[in-house]
Amino acid sequence: MSKAAKNKKKRNVVREHPHRKYGSKRPVTLSRKQTNLAPAQVIHRVSKGLPFSELEHLRGEIDEPLGSVARRLAISRSTLQRRKTERRLSPQESDRVMRFWRLTQQAAKVFGDMARARQWLKFPQRGLGGAVPLDYASTEVGAREIENLLGRIEYSVYS
């Protein structure tokens, strides 16, 4: 093998070290202005109900119409309109929004940017039996499967 081919092969190898110790996850928040909330504060915000603007922020990150995001979150059209006028989501809806947000952020971390994460989240994945990750995330069990798959991708575990 020539020296140029060896150098090219070396440049394609990416070695990354874990950024955190096991079990030291930072709390997830949607708004950019509230990035350092403690887990108890996040739980309090979710149990109180997130502002409707957080759902719109999630919609912008996923880059899908609000109706499509609401359908994936199991929010009917009439409930969506009611929440929009009330400007607040219920605790259950807030929990689902946080679940989707957590998955989009983990996917963005694994793939390097939000555009690649969006693409991965919207198309069928072999590791999920051909299911679309955003459709799979409608339940907590499905979200855990997506997190497991992202972890396997991040650490190059064959599945």
N, C-alpha and C positions, 0 to 999 in steps of 0.2 A: 504494500500500500504506500502511495507516495506521501510525502510530508504535507503537501497541501490538503490531501484528502483526510489525513489524521487531524490537522488543525480544524478543518470544517466540521468533522465529527465531534471534536471537543467543544466547539462553540454551540452546538445544538443541545448539549447536555445542560439541563437546568437543575441545580441542586438548591433546595430550599429547606430551611430549618423551621420547626414549629415556632410560631410567634407567641405562644402562650403555654403555660404549664397545664397539665390535665386538670379539668374541672374549674378553670379560672375564666369562665366566659363573662364578657361584659354584658350588662343589661342592654336590651334592644329598645330603642325609641325611634319614632318616625321623624319627628321634627328635627331639623338641623340645630335649632336653637337650644334644644334640651338633650344634649348628648351625654351628660354625666349624671344621670339619675340613678339612684340606688335601686336595687330590685324591689324594695318595699314601696318606693315611690311609683315605680312602673305598675306594680300590682294595684296600688291605690287608684291610679289614673284609669286602669282598665276596669276596675270594679265600679268606678264612678261613671264610666262611659267616655270614650274618646270623642273629641270634637269631630264633626263631619269633615273638616278640612284634612284630617289625617287620612281618611279614605280617599279623598281627592289626590293627596300627595302619593299614596300607594298606587293609584291609577296612573299617575304621571310616570312613576318609576317603572311600572310594568308595561306602560305604553299600550293600553287597551281602552276601549270605550268604557264609561262608567257602568253601563248596563251589563256588559260582559263580566266586569270585575264583581259586580253585585251578584250576578248569577253564580259565579264561582264561590262566593262567600255565603250563598244560600239566603240572599236578601231579595225579597220580591220587589217588583217595580213600585207598587203602591207604598210599601214600607220604606223603600229608598227615597221616594218623594217626601214622605212624612219626616224621615230623619233629616232630610235636607232643610226642611222648614224649621224643624226643632234645633238644628245645628248640633246635634249630639247623637252618638250611636249608643245602643244598649250595651251592657257589659258582655253579653254573649257575642254580639257582632264585633265589639272591640277586641275580644279575645281572638276571633278569627282573623281580623285585620292584622293583629300582632303576629299571628302564626304565619301569614303570607309574607309579612315584612321580614320576619326572621329568616324565612327561606330565600327570599330575594337577596338579602344581604349576605347570607352564606354562599349562595351561588355566585354573587359578584366577587366575593373573596376568592373562591376556588378558581373561577375563570379569568380573573384579572380586571374585568370591567363590566359595567351594567349591560352594555349592548350584547356581549356574548352570553351573559347570564340570562337575559330575556330570551334570546334565541333558544337556549337549552331548556328553559322552563316552559316554552310554548310548543315544543315538538315532542312526539312520542320517543320514549327512551327505552332501550332494550333492557336495561337493568331494572326497569319497573314493569316488565312484561309487555312492553309496547304502549304503556299508558302515558298520557301527557302529565308532567309533574304538577302543573297548576290545577288540573282536574283531580289529581290524586290527593292534593293538599286540602281538600274540603273536609277531611277528618283528621284528628290528631294522629291516628295510627298511620294514615297515608303520609302525613307530614314527617313522621319519624322515619318512614321508609326512604323518603327523599333525603332527609338529613344523613341517613346511613349511606345512601348511594353517593352523595356529595363527599362524604368522608372517605369512601373508598376511592373516588376519583382524585381527591386531594392527596392521598397518600399512596396512589398508584397500586391499589390492591385489585388484583384481577377478580372480576365477578362474572 
